[in-house]
Amino acid sequence: MNPAIGLGGRLTRWSLARRYAVALTVLILLGLGKVAIQQKEISVNEVAASDHVVAPGLVIGPVPTDTDLQQLQLGLQVDGVINLAGPSVAESATVASLHQAYLFLPLTSGTAPTLAQLRELAGFVRQYRERGAWVYMHDDTGGARAATTAAMLLLLDGQTWAAMSAQLTPAGLGSLDARQRLALEELRSALHPAGPQNRQASRNPYAAARVEPW
């Protein structure tokens, strides 16, 4: 008698081999997918341990995922996050769930922070740096806005131009546009004025800047 479902009988050797091949292919694809996901999840952690560390207590990079934020907290003791890009309800919610501090200070593309914003940023970083924790700062891509802000914070911390440049990668400094380079130069001039103040110096938006260690 034939069974109610199927053709009955044993599968041929070819059918078995084909099924095993399909199953093996699925397992390989799942394994590769898992590796790809893991690599994506640890990308920010790898960045934090390499050339994106601009100073003890401050690291810059791309927009972090939820997993990135968890790994940064566990692996680097990141207790604060600075967002220089667009608003993100999801990011702020994740930061709150991890009991991290959050500073949203948006900068439009090609701009640099004002003196008031720099002081707010320096104060935010200082409170975590003093206790041995870290702050993760990002724009959309970990590019020019994050690099400009980090460079200005280093100058505000009292570092020389040469020391600041050595802390940032050539690619990071090379990503700055003319307006951002001008802002860096204006901040350096305000912190280390050469000669008597002139009319041009009085128009410097960072004229009131002073070294503020953070």
SEVOZA-610916 format. One record per atom (N, C-alpha, C): x, y, z. Coordinates in pm, whole numbers, plus 50000, padded with zeros to 5 digits. Layout:
<pts>
XYZ/...
</pts>
This chain:
<pts>
500844987950000/500005000050000/500885012650000/500455022949925/501185035449924/500795043950044/501725051850101/501375060750212/500425071650165/499725077750261/498735088050225/499405100350167/500635103650209/501335115450159/502675111050105/503085116049988/504385112949932/504335100549846/505475098149784/505565086949693/506005074249760/506505075149884/506955063349956/508285058449904/508845048549969/510115042849926/511295051049973/512495046049948/513725052849990/514145062849884/514805073649931/515305083549838/516515078049764/516655082449641/517815078049564/519085084649617/520205078949581/521495084349625/521665098849577/521205101849455/521305115449400/520455125349479/519235121249518/518355130049594/518945133149731/519495122749797/520115124849928/521295134449917/522135132549815/523325141049797/522905155449773/521825157349694/521375170849666/520835177649792/520105170149874/519565175949998/520685179450095/521685170750106/522815173550194/523565186050145/523695187450013/524395198949957/523655211949989/522305211549976/521505223350007/521625226950154/521555216850242/521665219250386/523025225150421/524085219750359/525425224750387/525585239150341/525005242250224/525075255950173/524385265750267/523215261850319/522485270450412/523305272950538/523935262250590/524745263750711/525935273050688/526565271750571/527705280350540/527265294950530/526125297350463/525625310950450/525265316950585/524665308950671/524335313750806/525595317250883/526615308850868/527875311450937/528535324050888/528545326150756/529135338250700/528355350550743/527035349250747/526205360350792/526485364150936/526695354051019/527005356651160/528335363751174/529335359551097/530635366051101/530535380551057/529765382850950/529595396550900/528945405551004/527935400251072/527245407951176/528195411051291/528985400951333/529925403151441/530955413751403/531445413351278/532425423151235/531815437151236/530555438251195/529895451151196/529715456151339/529405447251430/529165451151568/530425456051636/531585450451603/532805454251672/533565465251600/532995470351490/533725480351412/534045492751494/533075497951568/533315509851647/534285506951760/534215494951818/535145491351924/536575491151871/536745486351749/538075486251689/538555500551664/537645508951619/538005522951597/538445529451728/537735526251835/538045532251964/539415528352014/539945517151966/541245512552013/542365516551917/542045524751815/543075527851715/543245542851700/543305547351572/543685561251548/542575571251570/541405567151615/540345576651644/540365581251790/541265575751869/541475580952004/542305593551991/541705605052013/542425617551993/543085622652121/542635617852234/543225621752362/542665612452468/543385610852579/542825602752688/541455608152729/540455599952720/539115603952757/538225607952641/538785609052519/537985613452406/538285604952283/537235599452224/537365591552101/536275595952005/536615596551875/535635600651775/535425589251676/534305589551608/534005578951513/532675581051444/532185570851375/530905571751304/529725570051398/528525570951343/527315569151423/527315554951481/527205553451614/527255540151674/525905533151671/525945519951659/524725511951673/524485509451822/523345503351854/523055500051993/524135490752050/524535480951969/525565471652014/526905478652031/527215487951942/528455495751954/528495503052087/527395509452124/527345517052249/527565507852369/526985496052364/527185486452472/528645482152481/529245479252367/530635474752365/531595485852405/531295498152363/532135509352403/532075511552554/530905509552610/530775511052755/531535500152830/531415487752782/532065476652850/533565476252823/533955478952699/535355477552663/536215489652688/535625501552688/536405513852702/535885522852814/534875518752883/534215526552988/533765540152934/533065539752822/532465551952766/531205555052845/531225566152918/530085570053000/529335582052944/529865587952837/529205599452776/529245598552625/528205603552559/528125603452413/527765617452365/528525622252267/528255635352206/527845633252061/526685638152026/526155636951891/526225650451822/527095651351719/527225663651641/526395663351514/525705652251492/524915650551370/523455654051396/522555647551323/521135650351339/520565643551463/519385647751505/518765641751624/518445627051602/518575619251707/518295604951699/517595600551827/516295598151816/515525593651931/516005579951976/516325571251879/516775557751911/518095558151987/519015566451942/520315567352009/520175572852150/519385583452167/519215589152300/518545579252394/517625571052342/516965560952425/517945550152468/518795545852375/519795535552408/520775540852510/521245553252490/522185559352585/521555560052724/520285563952730/519605564852859/519495551052925/519205540852845/519065527252901/520395521952954/521495527052899/522825522752944/523365531853055/522555541453095/522935551053200/524165559153160/524245562453032/525295571152983/524745585352971/525635595252981/525215609052961/525165611952812/524325621352772/524125624052630/524115639052606/524925643352511/524955657352471/524695658252321/523585664352285/523245666252143/523565680552106/524595682252022/525045695451984/525265695451831/524195697251754/524295695351608/525115706151540/525945701751444/526705710851359/526345707551214/526045717751137/525775715350995/527075712550922/526985706050810/528165702050734/529025714150699/530345712750721/531285723350687/531455733950793/530805732450909/530915742551014/531765737551130/532095746851219/532865743851339/532085748951460/532325743451578/531595748151696/531975762451734/531025769651791/531285783051842/532065781951972/532515793352023/533255793352149/532375788352263/531115792652266/530205788052370/530015772952363/529885767652242/529725753152225/530995745752267/532155751352234/533415745052274/533525744052426/533125754552495/533185754352642/532215744052699/531045742852637/530085732752681/530645718652658/531265716652541/531865703652509/533005700352604/533865710152630/535005707852719/534535704252860/533505711152907/532975708053039/532365694153046/531715690152938/531105676752933/532175665952937/533235667752857/534305657752854/535045657352986/535265669053045/536055670053167/535495661553281/534175661753296/533595654753411/533785639653405/533975634253285/534215619753272/535705616753266/536455625453203/537895623453194/538545623453332/538065632053421/538655633153553/538505620453636/537495612553606/537305600153682/537725587853602/538475589953495/539025578853419/538095572653317/536955578953293/536015573853193/536255580753059/535485576852959/535665581952824/534365587652768/534525596152666/533405601752592/533575598252445/532495593752382/532495590552240/531785601652165/532475608052072/531905619151995/531805615351848/530665618051787/530495614251647/529665624551571/529925625051439/529005631651347/528385620751261/527985623651140/527355613451057/528315602151022/529585605850997/530535595850947/531825595151027/531945602651133/533225603551203/534205611651120/533675621451043/534485628950949/534865642850995/534645652650905/535205665950924/534685673151048/533395672151077/532865679251194/533435673751324/533525660451334/534105654351454/535595657651464/536315657151351/537745660051352/538005674651386/537225683751331/537385698051361/537135700751508/536045695151561/535705697351702/536785691651794/537275679751762/538325673751843/539595682151839/539955687051721/541155695351708/541015708151790/539845714251788/539645726551864/539655723952014/539135712652055/539195709152197/540635707052243/541455701052157/542865699152192/543585712552206/543295721952116/543885735252127/543415742052255/542125740552285/541565746552406/542175740352531/542655728052518/543285721052630/544725725552651/545215734252563/546565739552578/547605733052490/547195723852402/548155717352315/548615726852204/549855725152162/550365732952050/549745727851920/549935735751814/549415731751684/550045718551640/551345717251662/552045705051621/551545692951699/551345694551831/550855683551913/549435679651874/548615689851848/547235687151804/547225679351673/548045683851578/548085677351447/548555662951458/549455660351553/549965646751571/548915637351629/547945642951701/546905634851763/545845630351663/545695637851555/544675634651455/545335628451332/544605620151262/545145613651144/545225623651028/546165621550935/546225630250816/544905630350740/544245618750735/542955618050666/541915626750736/541945626650869/540995634750944/541215649550921/542475654050928/542775668150903/542535671750757/542775662350668/542575664950527/541115666250488/540215661550574/538785662250543/538185675850574/538925684550645/538405697650682/538305706650560/537235714650554/537125724050442/537695737550485/537645747450395/538285760350418/537725767450542/536415766750563/535805773450678/536255767250809/536375754050811/536805747250933/538275749850962/539095750450859/540505753850878/540655768050930/539825777150878/539855790950925/539475791751072/538455784051112/538035784051253/539175779151343/539895768951299/541035763951377/542105774851390/542385781551280/543405792051282/542975803651372/541695807251366/541185818051451/541285814351599/540985801851631/541085797551770/542535797751815/543435793051731/544855793151768/545345807551788/544925816751702/545335830851715/544805837151842/543565833251878/542985838752000/543685833552124/544085820852120/544735814752237/546185819252250/546815822052136/548235825952137/548405838352048/547905849852092/547995861852009/549455866151989/549765870451869/551115875151838/551075890151815/551745897751900/551775912151884/550515918851938/550415932051920/549245939551971/547965935451900/546865936551971/545565933551912/545235943651804/544705938951694/544325947951586/542845946451556/542405953851454/540985953851421/540515940051376/541395933151302/541035919851254/540865910251371/541745911351472/541645902551587/540355904951664/539875917151667/538655920151740/537435913851675/537555910451546/536445903851477/536545888651486/537555883751551/537755869351567/536655863851658/535835854351610/534735849151693/535225841751817/536525838451822/537085831551938/537995840752019/537815854052002/538705863752065/538755862152217/537655857852277/537605856652423/538085843052472/538585834852380/539015821252419/540255821752505/540335812552597/541515810652679/541715795752701/542915792152735/543195778052757/542355773152874/541575762652850/540715756852953/540955741752958/541905737453040/542215723053044/540975714753076/540835704053005/539705694953031/540225680853049/
</pts>
